[in-house]
Amino acid sequence: MHSSEFSKIWHKILKDYKLHMDSNLAPTLTDAQLTVLELLQERDAMKPSDLAPHLATSPAAVTMLLDRMEKNGLIVRERDAADRRIVWVSITEVGRKEAARGLKVRSDFFAEALDPISSHNQQLLLYLMGKMAVAPAPESMTP
């Protein structure tokens, strides 16, 4: 089993990715905010509770994240006309521009990371990672 070697390489890739994203998205965007903008572009409007599973964080942290995003003009929050308890989050034009910039920053990171790998091996890597993404969770990780 090569899990130890895989773990070291995976950790380095994640660390490099985080450094790249943090430095290139700043000061107007974070990686978590980019995730929110990406989701809102795909779905128009979402409830804050629907965002939480995509961010692997608490509802309170999502609220604070949305507060910062609204303050910076990336999103707007509006109460549902029929049920005032429901809040809808949607992306602004500023948010769309920042999302495009953020997606380019992300794309540049992966293009550079994949550049030394042949096209055939990139396809193989994508296939293998796809297998990992749909693999059932180990027994120790299931509730």
Secondary structure, DSSP 8 states (H G I E B T S, - for coil): --HHHHHHHHHHHHHHHHHHHHHHHTTT--HHHHHHHHHHHHHSEE-HHHHHHHHTS-HHHHHHHHHHHHHTTSEEEEE-SS-TT-EEEEE-HHHHHHHHHHHHHHHHHHHHHHTTS-HHHHHHHHHHHHHHHHS---GGG--
